[in-house]
Amino acid sequence: MSSSILRKKNIDKIVADAAANADGHSTGLSRVLTLKDLTFFGIAAIIGAGSFSSLGGAVFSGGPGVVVLFIICGIACAFTAFCYSEFASRIPVAGSAYTYAYASFGELFAWIIGWALVMEYSVGNIYVAFSWSDYFTSFLEKLNIHLPDYFTCSYAEAKGAIEKLANLNAVEKVDFLSKKANVELINAWNNSSAIGGIRMIADLPALIINLLITYLVFRGVKESRNFSNVMVILKLIVVALVILVGGYCIFHNGLTFNWHPLNAKNEHAFMPNGFSGVMAAVSGVFFAYIGFDAVSVLAEESKNPQRDLPKGMILSLVICTIVYILLTLVLTGAVVFSKFENVGDPLAFIFEKDNLNVGWMQFLVAICAVVAMTSVLLVFQMGQPRIWMSMSRDGLLPKVFQTIHPKYQTPSFATILTGLVVGIPILFTDKTFVLDFTSIGTLFAFVLVCGGVLLIPRKEKEAGKFHLPYINGKLYFPLLLVVSIGLISYFDSTYFSKKISFNDEHRIEALESIIPNKGNFDSIKVVALVEQNLIQNNKQDSLFKGLIDTMAVRTNSTAKLSVVTKFIAAANTEQSKTQKVSLVIFWIACIILAVYTVIKNFSLIPLLGLASCLYLLTGMTKINWAWFSGWLLIGLVVYFSYGKHKSKLAQGQ
């Protein structure tokens, strides 16, 4: 009996236990998935809410230059996919990163990964359900079917809109209510019934689709596979049409100038908000990629997991990266990037009357979005129960989590619980919160998977199995690090010499790019933005009130711009500080990795995956880290109160 929280599971034992479970026992899952099925599941998970919803916010933040971030994320995910593939080949069982961490880092880290994956699959599906509801209600509107506003939004969104409206002056209220989405939220609050002082507001389409998907996943993987494959084919056809029709319109109408829009300095730039603006889109862009690792969860339902899982993950990732790059170029070419603010349906938006004016494409995209996000819900809803099932097998969760339905051969209890975990928060949360919450948890899991590959011993090649190519990083990784530092210093001579200083001058310089174009300065909108920042950052002190008063008495747009720039820079001090500290930690981590690589002869591919994911984490804000830390703290309480004492390794099994 071991009391160590870092006790590890032997890889051979993990595989043997899974084989014993599948050998005619009720705990075995049905092996029906082929390479095509796994690839389609990967595409189903990746192309969904990211491309049909969060892509709009990413484009608004980074402009055409967000393509660079898609490439960075694609490369990071590619390296990570190789690491997942190595683990999937060696440990072809359900559990994904959780099981891999158990074999490489030990029990505590395995629990942390399993807990973090709840954020990726369950919490992520909350965002997808909300997005699905938005597109579905939009589609119904085109058919002249109108659902009551209080049944198409969340309680949190409606309450937030009412509270924001109450803090606006008369001019700001006019601007606020000029947006259809805000009017619908206000109407939802005002027209809803109240019981015991609580407004009866709920996003019914999101709740209903979650219920239907839970039922489908409960019925069986074969039924889910057939449904998913059909949806993937349909949405790929429509995405191809978006790229072809949108691309044709861009060149036919001479809109290529949108790829180099004006920035705050009235200069044409591929990155109008600078690279900092591109990195600010990390959550939205990375959310578009999460899901490819969900394929690894289906190991025990694959016919040949050691061959097909790696191929399925990598193939789906390559296809989707190409699709995302083309989609981003089409979006930013069809419509100037600044118009994508608060646009939740970007693929349909570019074909609206005021943009490319292709009505039939707008209608087709609305249908496709509903199909696409249904398939994402399906894949994520399949992944979470299998994570819990694996944790239960190891004793970290009660045995009920590994209950397999005798007829449908699915983890029945865990599937129903997943439906509840997704469905209940739909009643009291909103998209903005879950988007950032999901991305940071997934990146954290990727970091541990890449790091885990470095810790497991190398293995001889076996015919018919994936094998991660070994490239000794002893020379290459330190060299790449030195070259990277040299290139950064050459192109930005102040990058490493800047102190971690947060006075007004540095903040103004860092955040200059987020201010609207001086030639098209809308003072009313900027006032609203300032008021919003005051509320969100709770910075109601004399400095900020003084800035507001100063701005109110100035009439010159350039003078107003200067004052607002100072305000936003000050209001975002903590975010700037977090990002700078994160970069310092990132470079220190890279140097430590380089030293260990020279000593331990680490493999280059997982090293690059680890470094890429660590860099993406530097784009997360302080609030992201705060929520993630709180989530992990809850998980640790559960582990030390139950899993640490009940695990099979603790019992000597």
C-alpha positions, 0 to 999 in steps of 0.5 A: 500500500502506497501513501505517495501522492505521486505514485504512478501506474505501470503502462503494461498494467493499465493496458492489461486492466483495460483488456481484462475489463473488455474480455467478456465483462460488463465493463467492456465498451464496443469496438466499432470505430475506424480511422475514418470515424475517428477522423470525422469525430475529430473534425466534428469536435474542432469545427464548430463553436470556434469557427461559427461563433468565437472566430468573430471576436478573435478577428475583431481583436487581432484583425487579419493578423489573427491568421498568425495566431491560428498558425501558432496554435495549429503548430502547438496543437500539432506538436501536442497531437504527436505527444497524444499519439505517442501515449495513445499508441502505448496506452490504447485505453479510455481516459486520454490525458488523465491516463497518460499523466497517471503513467508519467507524472503520478496520481496527483497530477493525473487527478489534476488533469482529470479535473481540468478536462471537466473544464474542456468537455463539460464546461466547454459544452456549455459555451457550445450549447449557448452558441447553438441556441443563438444560431437556432433562434436566428434560423427560426427568425428567418422562418418567421418563428419567434420564441419569447426573448426570456426563453432564448437567453441566460438569466446572467446575460439578462440581469447583466444587461439591466444592471449595465443599462441602469449605470448609463446616462441618457446618451449612452442608453441610446447607443446601448439600445441601438443594438438588437442583442441588448434590446432582446436582453432587456425585453427578456428581463422586463417581460418575464414572470417572477416567482419569489423575486426570481425572474423566470429566464432560461435558454430553453433551446440550449437546455433542450439540445443538451438533453437530446445529445445526452440521450443520443450518447446514452443510447450508444457509440454506433448511433452517435458515430453515424449521426456525427459522420453525416453532420461532418459531411454537411458542414464541410460542404457548407464551409467549403462554400463559404470559402469559395463564394466569399473568396470569389466576392473578395476578388471580384469586388476588389476588397483585398484592401481589407487585409491591410486596414488602417491602424490607430496611427492611420497606417495600413497594417496586417496586424492593425492592433499590433501583435498584442492585439493578436495575442489578446485573441488567444482564448477565442482562437484556441477554443477553436482548436480544443476537441482534437484530443477528444479522439483519444478518449475513444480508444476502447471503442476503436478497432485498432487504436494503436494505429488509427488514433494517432492518424485520426488526431493528426489528420483531423488537426491538419484539415481543420488548421487549413480550414481555419486559415482560409476562413479567417482570410475570407472573413477579414477580406470580406468585411473590415475587421472592426465590424466584427465587434460582438458578432456571434455569427461571423460566417453568416454576418459577411453575407448580410445585405450591408456586406457581401449581400448574398442572401442564400449563403446567409441562410445556408450558413445559419442551417450549417451552424446548427448542424456543426455545433450539434456535432461538437456537443455530441463529441464532447458529451461522449468524452467526459463520461469516459474520463470519469469512467477511467478515474473510477476504475482507478478508485479516484471516484466511486464505482458507480461512475464505471457502470456500463449499461447492459444493453447500450454498452455505454457508461450510463451513470457518467453520461447522465451526470455529464448531461446534468453538469452541462445543463444546470449551469446553463441556467445561471452562467453565460458564454463570456465566462465559460470561453476563457475558463475552458481554454486555460484548462485545456492548455494546462492539460496539453502542457502536462501531456507534452511534459509527460512524454519527456518522462516516459522511457523510449520504446523500440518500434513495433509494426502497426503502431505509431511511434513518435520520431526521436530527435535528440533536442540536446543541440537543437532546442538550445540552438532554437532558443538562442536563435529565437532570442536573437531574432526577437532582439533584432526586430524589437530591441527593447523587448528584453530591456523593458522593465516590468514597469506599469506607469502610465507611459508604458501602459499608454504605449502598450495599449495604444492600438486598441483605441479607435481610428483617429479619423473615425473617432466615435466619442459616444462609444468610447465614453460607453467603453470607459464607463464599462471599464470602470464597472468591470474593473471596480476602479471608482477612485479619483484618478478615473473620475478625473479622467472622465471629467476631463474628457467630458469638457474637451471637444477636440477628438484627438484630445479626447483620444489621449485622455481615453487612452490614458484611462484604458491603459490604467484600467488594464494595468493588472492584465498588462502586469499578468502578461508581462510576468507570464512572459518572464516565467515563460523564458525562465521555463525555456532556459530550464528546459534547455539545461535539462535537455542537455543533461537528459537528451530530451526528444525535440518534438514534445519539447516544442509542444511544451514550449508552444503551449507554455507560450500560449498560456502567457496570453491568459489574463489574471481573471483566467488564472484566478478562476482556474486556480479556484477550480483546481483548489476544489478538485484538490479538496475532493482528491484529498478527502476521497481519492487519495485514500480510495485509489487502487494504488493506495490499496496496493492493487 
